[in-house]
Amino acid sequence: MAAYFMTNKAQALLDAFNKAIDDGDIATWKRDEAGDYTHKAKDWKEKAWFRPSVEKDRLTMFIKKIKGQPPLTRVVYSYYHGHLIETFLTHHHDAFQVAIATPDAVTGDSSVEA
């Protein structure tokens, strides 16, 4: 399951997301030194990571399992994608045209258990 944000300004969208995290406007996500993102809420903290990919017509967020942790569950997979899209709709609604989440893993994602 990847999350796609369709935009011709993918790097600007990612930069705005980073700035909102850095400024404290988005308090539910954190970024690590490698530029990956995880959720901060107690029940969802570090259950998975999103790795961004800036492309010509979209910002793609690939989900990754955390090393040493069990495989991703469908619940974690769904929560992370749903909350990421909700965050972008709330904070960056004017910076993309369409947000899509695939129902299953795509190349670049970690697999998910049923």
RACOR-V904481 format. One record per residue. N is the residue number from 1. RES is the residue in one small letter. PHI is phi in whole degrees, 0 to 359 (NA if undefined). D_LAST is the distance of its C-alpha to the last C-alpha in Angstrom with 1 decimal. Layout:
N;RES;PHI;D_LAST  N;RES;PHI;D_LAST
This chain:
1;m;NA;12.9  2;a;248;16.5  3;a;251;19.0  4;y;245;22.3  5;f;243;25.5  6;m;281;28.1  7;t;197;31.5  8;n;271;34.5  9;k;233;34.8  10;a;298;31.5  11;q;294;33.3  12;a;295;35.2  13;l;295;32.0  14;l;297;30.4  15;d;298;33.8  16;a;293;33.9  17;f;298;30.5  18;n;299;31.7  19;k;296;35.0  20;a;296;33.4  21;i;293;31.4  22;d;300;34.6  23;d;278;36.8  24;g;85;34.6  25;d;289;34.0  26;i;247;30.2  27;a;257;29.6  28;t;263;25.8  29;w;238;25.1  30;k;228;26.7  31;r;247;27.5  32;d;265;28.0  33;e;297;30.8  34;a;276;28.8  35;g;89;28.2  36;d;266;24.5  37;y;237;23.2  38;t;223;21.3  39;h;279;21.2  40;k;254;23.9  41;a;299;23.1  42;k;311;23.1  43;d;286;19.6  44;w;240;18.1  45;k;303;20.6  46;e;52;19.6  47;k;273;15.9  48;a;196;15.8  49;w;231;18.7  50;f;254;19.6  51;r;249;22.0  52;p;281;24.4  53;s;223;26.0  54;v;273;29.2  55;e;237;29.8  56;k;303;32.7  57;d;241;31.2  58;r;193;28.2  59;l;254;26.7  60;t;252;23.2  61;m;243;20.9  62;f;267;18.4  63;i;270;15.7  64;k;229;16.0  65;k;283;14.7  66;i;275;17.6  67;k;305;19.3  68;g;84;19.2  69;q;260;16.2  70;p;298;12.9  71;p;303;10.1  72;l;295;9.0  73;t;266;6.5  74;r;300;5.7  75;v;296;8.9  76;v;296;10.9  77;y;308;10.2  78;s;292;11.4  79;y;299;14.1  80;y;301;15.6  81;h;293;15.9  82;g;299;17.3  83;h;288;19.6  84;l;297;20.8  85;i;297;21.8  86;e;301;23.4  87;t;298;25.4  88;f;293;26.6  89;l;296;27.6  90;t;288;29.5  91;h;258;31.2  92;h;225;31.5  93;h;303;31.5  94;d;267;34.6  95;a;251;33.4  96;f;211;30.9  97;q;260;30.8  98;v;215;27.2  99;a;240;23.8  100;i;226;20.7  101;a;238;17.0  102;t;283;15.0  103;p;282;11.7  104;d;223;10.2  105;a;300;11.6  106;v;239;15.3  107;t;304;17.8  108;g;109;18.6  109;d;266;15.2  110;s;281;13.1  111;s;284;9.8  112;v;233;6.5  113;e;272;3.8  114;a;298;0.0
